[in-house]
Amino acid sequence: MNFQQLKKIAAFYGRFTLSFTQVGYLWRKLFWPRVNLDFAGQHWLVTGGSGGLGREMVFAALRGGATVTAAARSAGKLRVLESDVKAAGLVGLDTECCDFTSTADTQRLIERLIAKGRRIDALMNNVGVLNDDLVVTAEGREASFTSNLLSHYQLTEALIAGGVLGRGAVVVNVTSGGGYNVPLSTAMLNVTDPARYNGTVAYGFHKRAQMVLNQHWRDSYGQRAIDFYVMHPGWSDTAGVQRSLPRFRKILRPILRDERSGADTAIWLAATRPDQPEHELVWFDRKVRTAHAYERTRVTKDTPASLVAALQAELAKGPV
Ligand SMILES: NC(=O)c1ccc[n+]([C@@H]2O[C@H](COP(=O)([O-])OP(=O)(O)OC[C@H]3O[C@@H](n4cnc5c(N)ncnc54)[C@H](OP(=O)(O)O)[C@@H]3O)[C@@H](O)[C@H]2O)c1
């Protein structure tokens, strides 16, 4: 690591550590009005719903009276979720096994959901991982690119086209403050060359692209009265962080957010559907924040249209 990189890292942590941890959450929470989390009559789809922030979203929706489909990879973890929901005296949970690193598996989930014909009122595009080591899927794609971004695009577009996600629905995209470090770059989304792969950098590019994709969806589907939000959760002590960022976790563990604090803004957005005057933005702790913490990330040859073209081209390839 050279001096310039060290300087960037120090600036990032210096600027965001208090804000992104439980310290920032507890401080801001003092000033928030009480919000009624009433989701009665709604049907939610939560990707990555068996653990971490997704699991919190599932519980919040069920507590608010919604029915929920939780989609995640491990059948065992989904069974644990079912029994925990039952033990909490809650009802209305359905589970779906799906590996979002596989476009074929995501397609099968889409077909099951459309065949069921149940309207989805809230789609929480939450699934996401940071893979330290390169994983190339059987379909020939970098695994975290597929789960963090491509699957969100595939799922959302197909559910809209299939008529189960439509007028009056809300979509919440869960990005990360890691997206602040990089500009939009379609060339950096699907890096399958071990010599070029860096998990943290790849994750940053996926998370930046989610912010831009949300902007595209707002422009494309505003007329259809579907609300699109993109939020980041700060830093929460989830299994994902424990697995991917052990050193970061070791240092910050006493002040990391709990899962409820990390999921709070996503749940609040679904409950309150606030106006979004700004074009480029990200929500964090119930407030619109800048999409660019650093001027350098505004510089890119890519556009929302080139991002969407790249995702469409990737899906059109099928298994590669
Ligand atoms: N925690 C944080 O501090 C933090 C910060 C910034 C952004 N985020 C974002 O918040 C979201 C949730 O993060 P988290 O920390 O809650 O993650 P997590 O603890 O790793 O939980 C991830 C959930 O997603 C599921 N999942 C992972 N890969 C999957 C796949 N390929 N197919 C289907 N399900 C999959 C997991 O189930 P299985 O075990 O069955 O795979 C689990 O239910 C992610 O998008 C992440 O990037 C988190």
The ligand as an SDF file (V2000), in Angstrom:
LIG
                    3D

 48 52  0  0  0  0  0  0  0  0999 V2000
  -23.4290   -5.0940    7.8590 N   0  0  0  0  0  0  0  0  0  0  0  0
  -22.9350   -3.9350    7.4760 C   0  0  0  0  0  0  0  0  0  0  0  0
  -22.2510   -3.2130    8.2180 O   0  0  0  0  0  0  0  0  0  0  0  0
  -23.2070   -3.4290    6.1010 C   0  0  0  0  0  0  0  0  0  0  0  0
  -22.6210   -2.2150    5.7250 C   0  0  0  0  0  0  0  0  0  0  0  0
  -22.8680   -1.7170    4.4680 C   0  0  0  0  0  0  0  0  0  0  0  0
  -23.7120   -2.3920    3.6090 C   0  0  0  0  0  0  0  0  0  0  0  0
  -24.2590   -3.5820    3.9820 N   0  0  0  0  0  0  0  0  0  0  0  0
  -25.1230   -4.2650    3.0250 C   0  0  0  0  0  0  0  0  0  0  0  0
  -26.2880   -4.7150    3.6750 O   0  0  0  0  0  0  0  0  0  0  0  0
  -26.7600   -5.9230    3.0510 C   0  0  0  0  0  0  0  0  0  0  0  0
  -26.9380   -6.9850    4.1110 C   0  0  0  0  0  0  0  0  0  0  0  0
  -25.6830   -7.1990    4.7190 O   0  0  0  0  0  0  0  0  0  0  0  0
  -25.5010   -8.0940    6.0330 P   0  0  0  0  0  0  0  0  0  0  0  0
  -24.3020   -7.5680    6.7210 O   0  0  0  0  0  0  0  0  0  0  0  0
  -26.8010   -8.2040    6.7310 O   0  0  0  0  0  0  0  0  0  0  0  0
  -25.1260   -9.4860    5.3500 O   0  0  0  0  0  0  0  0  0  0  0  0
  -25.0330  -10.9600    6.0270 P   0  0  0  0  0  0  0  0  0  0  0  0
  -24.9410  -10.8590    7.4830 O   0  0  0  0  0  0  0  0  0  0  0  0
  -23.9140  -11.6390    5.3130 O   0  0  0  0  0  0  0  0  0  0  0  0
  -26.4250  -11.6200    5.6250 O   0  0  0  0  0  0  0  0  0  0  0  0
  -26.6230  -11.8530    4.3080 C   0  0  0  0  0  0  0  0  0  0  0  0
  -27.9210  -12.5710    4.0450 C   0  0  0  0  0  0  0  0  0  0  0  0
  -27.9390  -12.7600    2.6450 O   0  0  0  0  0  0  0  0  0  0  0  0
  -27.9680  -14.1470    2.3660 C   0  0  0  0  0  0  0  0  0  0  0  0
  -27.1250  -14.3990    1.2150 N   0  0  0  0  0  0  0  0  0  0  0  0
  -25.8120  -14.1160    1.0570 C   0  0  0  0  0  0  0  0  0  0  0  0
  -25.4160  -14.4940   -0.1650 N   0  0  0  0  0  0  0  0  0  0  0  0
  -26.4980  -15.0210   -0.7730 C   0  0  0  0  0  0  0  0  0  0  0  0
  -26.7340  -15.5750   -2.0340 C   0  0  0  0  0  0  0  0  0  0  0  0
  -25.7660  -15.7050   -2.9430 N   0  0  0  0  0  0  0  0  0  0  0  0
  -27.9730  -16.0060   -2.3430 N   0  0  0  0  0  0  0  0  0  0  0  0
  -28.9670  -15.9200   -1.4500 C   0  0  0  0  0  0  0  0  0  0  0  0
  -28.8150  -15.4030   -0.2280 N   0  0  0  0  0  0  0  0  0  0  0  0
  -27.5860  -14.9530    0.1030 C   0  0  0  0  0  0  0  0  0  0  0  0
  -27.4860  -14.8480    3.5990 C   0  0  0  0  0  0  0  0  0  0  0  0
  -28.0600  -16.1360    3.6340 O   0  0  0  0  0  0  0  0  0  0  0  0
  -27.1900  -17.4520    3.3150 P   0  0  0  0  0  0  0  0  0  0  0  0
  -26.2900  -17.5980    4.4870 O   0  0  0  0  0  0  0  0  0  0  0  0
  -28.1690  -18.5030    3.1390 O   0  0  0  0  0  0  0  0  0  0  0  0
  -26.3910  -17.1910    2.0790 O   0  0  0  0  0  0  0  0  0  0  0  0
  -28.0560  -13.9340    4.6740 C   0  0  0  0  0  0  0  0  0  0  0  0
  -29.4290  -14.1960    4.8530 O   0  0  0  0  0  0  0  0  0  0  0  0
  -25.7350   -6.2570    1.9840 C   0  0  0  0  0  0  0  0  0  0  0  0
  -26.1600   -5.7770    0.7400 O   0  0  0  0  0  0  0  0  0  0  0  0
  -24.4900   -5.5150    2.4310 C   0  0  0  0  0  0  0  0  0  0  0  0
  -23.6430   -5.1990    1.3620 O   0  0  0  0  0  0  0  0  0  0  0  0
  -24.0140   -4.1010    5.2050 C   0  0  0  0  0  0  0  0  0  0  0  0
  1  2  1  0
  2  3  2  0
  2  4  1  0
  4  5  1  0
  4 48  2  0
  5  6  2  0
  6  7  1  0
  7  8  2  0
  8  9  1  0
  8 48  1  0
  9 10  1  0
  9 46  1  0
 10 11  1  0
 11 12  1  0
 11 44  1  0
 12 13  1  0
 13 14  1  0
 14 15  2  0
 14 16  1  0
 14 17  1  0
 17 18  1  0
 18 19  2  0
 18 20  1  0
 18 21  1  0
 21 22  1  0
 22 23  1  0
 23 24  1  0
 23 42  1  0
 24 25  1  0
 25 26  1  0
 25 36  1  0
 26 27  1  0
 26 35  1  0
 27 28  2  0
 28 29  1  0
 29 30  1  0
 29 35  2  0
 30 31  1  0
 30 32  2  0
 32 33  1  0
 33 34  2  0
 34 35  1  0
 36 37  1  0
 36 42  1  0
 37 38  1  0
 38 39  2  0
 38 40  1  0
 38 41  1  0
 42 43  1  0
 44 45  1  0
 44 46  1  0
 46 47  1  0
M  CHG  2   8   1  16  -1
M  END
$$$$
